Amino acid sequence: MSAIKVLMVTGAYYPEISSGGLQTRLMATAMKGRADVRVLTTALDRSTPRYARVDDVDVTRIHLKTIRTGSKASALTVILPDVIRLVRWCDVVHLHGVSAKNILITAVARAFGKPIVLSLHTTGADEPAPVKNSGWLSWWSFRSAARYMSVSAGLRQAYLDAGLPADRIEQVGNGIDIDEFSPASFEEKRQLRRSLRLDPDRPLVLFVGFFSQDKQPRVLFDAWLRLRDKHGIDASLVFVGATKSDYYEVDESLAQTMRSDADAKGIGDRLTFTGSLHDVHEYFRLADVFVLPSRREGLPVALMEAMSCALPCVASRLAGATDTLITDGVSGFLVAPGDIDAFADAIHTMLTDTDRAARMGAAARALVAERFSAETIASRWLANYRKVAP
């Protein structure tokens, strides 16, 4: 069977970071020989090349700042030739999430008779109701997909609740490189911490994600303070992710306020902000506990990466999302979003009952390896492409 030609459309791609971009890069590698992938992506960093080759994949970038500062007509002149070129080349267009660019790409795909697969990643933004409310063109684009892949049960249910065809959607989770995201031994953890200038002996709590109100990093920060004041545990807290960005969801004030509050309490040396990283797996492997305090998620990749590393996890209980990954008390702890005391208590248990925490981590690793390995998810992506490809 010949390799299927797939145009992936993402909100960002390496070296910039997005969930869709990370999944596309991982799946392009996992599908090598079975799918020929090219990428069309938007980019905030104007220093990134317009055309590039990343891991043997051709990448075309649309620089958002150029578009924002120009007229709609000039922006169309910049974008349209590349969209036509790439759509004409492919067998299937795979859109990652709902965005304004989907309208143009859908129109071109329809003109050339190319089927569209739409991945639903983000609770709220990728649900039918808000898309419909954003205008008839967005709704037309959304409904034009031949197949839908929802990363979570909640997103699939929102699709079905809108009365859309049940036979066009399949729940397909995010894929994880279980070899890269693998457990570390006690000595490996210590060595990693030393190499990154982190205290090898102090308990370490980890957050991974960009700093937005929905990710709620402040909830974890306050739980960390409570962990010290209520339970007497002196732990390091490491935040991995963008604390400032041109991306509209990132709130720069969050990290600034946390830094000031930690310094005022004399514990600023226990708090680390790394910014965005590509070697994030090292931080999962060196941590003692991972915490996901979000109030909104699709299927959180960071949580799955932590689980793949057999890292004890504490997460917000989010119906159709985190509760499909973690069985409370078996493979991690689930607590009410925003409940600072509950987060502090759960982290305390993970740090003090190490045997129980290790059992939970092992159960979490087993679930990810069984259901979400890159090879497993890549095969399911391919099956969906072949259902619609001419």
N, C-alpha and C positions, 0 to 999 in steps of 0.2 A: 504494500500500500504506500503510495507516494506521500511525502510530507505535505500537510495542509498549510496554506499561507495565511497567517493571522496578523492583522493590524491591531495592536494594543494601543488604547488611548488612555492616558493617565494624567493625573493632576501634577505630578512631579516624577522625576526619574533620576537615578544616580548621576552626579554626586548629591543632588538634592534628595530629600527624604519625604516619602508619603507611603501610606499603607498600600495603595494600589501599585505604586512604583516598585516597592519592595517585593510584592507578590508577583508582579510581572517578571521582574529580574530572576527570581527564584524559579518560576514556572518555565521561563524560556530555557533555562539550563536543564530542568528536569524533562522537558519535552523535546530536547535536542534529537534530531534524526526523525522525529515524528511530526514536528511542526516547525515551519520557518517563520520566525517572529520578527516584525519590525515595530518600532515604537514611535508614536506621536505624542508629545507631552508639552505641557506648559511649563515655563520656568520663570522664577523670580530673579535669579542671578544672571545678569546680562553678560557676565564674563564667561559663562558656559557656551561652548560652540553651538552654532545653529544646527550643524550636522556633525554627528560623531558616530563612533562605533564602540560599543561597550559590551565586553564579553562576546564578541562576534555577532552582536545585534546592532542593526542600523537604527540610530535614534535621531529623530527630527524634533527640534525644540521651537516652540512659539514663545518668545519672550514677552511676558505680560506687561512689563513697564513700557515697552515700545507700543503695544496696542493701546494701553490706557492713555498715553500722552498724544496719540494720533486720533484722526477721525475714524468713524466706523468704516467709511469707504476705503481709506488707506489700510486699515487693519485687514479688511477683507482681501485686499490686493496682496498683502503679505501672506495670509493664511491659505487662501483658496487653491493656488497652484500645488502646494504640497499635499493638501487634503485630496485633491483629485488624483495626483500621482500615486499616492499610497492606497487609496481606495480602489483604483483601477487594478493595482497589483495584486491585492489580497483576495482570498476566498471568503474570509469572514472578518467582520469588524467586531472587536471586543472592547466595549466601553466600560471603564471602571468608575462607577458612581455617576451621579447626576451632576451636570455642570452646564453652563451656558454654551460651551463649544459643542455640546452634543447636538444642538439644533442644526448647525451647519453640517456636521459630519453625517448626521442622519439624512439630511436632504441629498447630499452627494451619494451616500450609500444607496438610497432609494433610486436615484437617477441611474446608477450603474447596476442595479439589481443585486447588490451585495447584502447578505443577511447580517443582522446585528445581534450580538449577545451582550446583554447588559448585566453587569455585576452590581448587586446592591450591597454596599459596605456599611453605610452609616445610618444609624437610627435617626429618624427625623428627616434629614436631608434627602435620603434615598427612598422615602416612603411615598406612596401615591398621593396622599392628601395634600402635603405641602407642595409637591410638584404641580398638581392640578391648580392649586391656588396661585402659583407663580405665573400663570398665563397659558393660553391655548397652545402656543408653539412648544413650550416645554412639555405639556401634556401629550401633544402629538408625537414629539420625539420619544417620550417615555413609552408610549403604547406601540411604537413602531418596531420594537425589538422582536425578533423571532424566538429568542430564548432569554430567560432570566436565571441568574444564579444568585441566590441570597446566601450570605455568609452565616446567617443566624435564623433560628426559628421565629424570632420576633419579626424580622423583616419579611419573611415568607408569609407570616400571618397577616401583616399589614397589606401585602399585595393581594392576598385572597379576600380580605375584608373589603377591598375596593371593587370586587366583582370581576377581576381580571382572570383570564383563562388559566385554570389550574394545571392544564397539561403543558404549559409553557415554562413553568418554574420548577427548579430543583434546588434544594438546600445543599450547598457545597461549601464547606468550611474553608478557612484559610490554611495554607500549607506551611509547614515548618521544616527547616533543615535540622533534623534530629541528630545529625553527626556534629554540626557546628555548635548547636545548642545542646550540650551534653553535660552530665554532672561532673563536678570537680571534686577531687579528694581534699581532705583537710589541709594537707601540705600545699597542694596546688592553690587553694584559696589564699593561704598565707603568702605564697610567692607572688600571686597576682596583686594582692593588696600592696605589698612592698614595691612592686614595679610601678604602681600607680600612686605611690606616696600616700597610701591610706593605712591607718593603724591596723596591724595584723591581729591584734588581740581584742580590740573593742568590738562588740556586736554591731553588725551593719545592716541597716534597713534600706531597701532600694525602691525607687520610683522610676519608671520609664514612660515618657510621653511628653508632648509639648504642653506648655503652660497656658491652659485655657480654663475658663470658669467651669466648663463641663468635666474636665479631667480632675478638678478639685484638688490640686496639690496642697492647698492650704489646709484641707482636712487632715491630710497625713502629717503635715508640719505640726498642727495642734495636737494630734495624737502622739507624736514623738515627744512633745513637751510634756504631755500627760504621762507618758511612759516613764519619764524621768521623775516627775513630781509625785505621782501616785504609786509607782511600782519600784522606784529607786534604781532604774536601769539606765546606765550611761551608755547610750548607743550612738554610733555614727549614722547620719542620714545623708544619702546620696541621691540627688535628682539628676537623671539623664534625660536630656531633651531640650528643645529650643525654649529659652526663657524670653527671647525677643526675636521678632521676625516681621517681615512685611505681610505675612499671612494674617488675615483679619481676625482669626480666633485667638491668636496669642496675645496675652495680657502681660505686658512688661512689668506692671506694678506688683504682680504676685511675688516674684523672686526678690525684688527690691525690699518689699515689706518684710518678708521672711528673714532676709539677711540682717536687716536692722533689728528685728525682734530677737534674733539669736545673739547678735552682738551685745544687745542691752542686757541679756541674761548671762553673758560671759561664756557662752558655749558656741560662739561662731566658728571655732576651730573644728567642731564636730559636724558642721554642715558643708556639703560640697555640691556645687552646680557645675556639671561638665559641659553643658551645651549639647548640641546635636553630635552624634557619633556614628561611625560606621562599624566600629568594633564593639558594639553593645553587648555581644555575647560574653565578653570578658567580665563585664559588670554583673551579669546574671550568675556567672560561675563563681564570683568571689563573695557574693552576698549571703546573708543568713536568712533573710525574709524579704519577699517581694510583696508590695502593697499596691493595689489598684483601687483608688478611692473615687472613681468616676461616678457621675450620676447618669451618664448616657454612653452607650457603646453598641457597636454591631456585634462582632465577634473579636474581642481584643487580642491582637497579635502579641502584644507585650506580655499579656498574661499567659498565653500559650507558650511563648518562648521561655518564660520563667518555669512553667510546668515541665517543659522538655528538659530543662536543666535539673529537674528533681528539686527545685527550690520551694520550700514551704511558702504558700501564698495566702494572703488575706485580701479579699475583694468585696466590693459593693455587690449586694444581691440585686441583680438586674434581670428581670424576667425575660426569658427567651435569649439571653446572652450569657452572662457569667454562670447562671444556674444550669446551663447546658454543658459547662465544662467542669465545674467544681461541685462535688457532692459534699455538702457542709459536714465537717467533722471527719470526713473520710479522705478526701484529696485536697483539703484546704478548708479555710473558714470563709463564710459569707456573712456579711453584716449589713445593716441598713445604711444606705448612702447618707453621708453626712453625720453619722453617729460617732462622734470623736471618742467617747468613752469605750464604745464597743470595739473600735479599731485598736485603741490602746490595749485593751484587755486581750484581744486576739493576738496581737503582736507579742505581748508579754508571755502568753502561753507557748507560742512558737519558739521563743528564745529560751524558755526555762524548761519546758518538757521536750527535750531534744529527741528522745526516742519516738515520741508521738509525731513530732514534726518530720522526722526522717521517713516514717511510714506514710505520712500524707504526701511527701515529696515523691516517693517511689510510686505511689498510686497515680499521682498526677502525670509523671513521666510515662507510665504504661499507657494511659489513656491517649496522650498525644501521639505516641509511637504507633498505636494501633489505628487511630482514626485520622490523623492529620499529617502524616509524613508527606514530604514534598512529592514523592513518587505516587502515593495514593491520590492526592489532590490533582496532580498533573493528568493522571489517567481520566479523572472525572471531567476536567476541563476539555480534554480531547474528545471525549464521548459527546459532550454538548456541542462542540464545534461540528462534529460529523453528523449530528442530527439535522443541522440546518444548511450545511455546505452543499453547493450544487454538485 
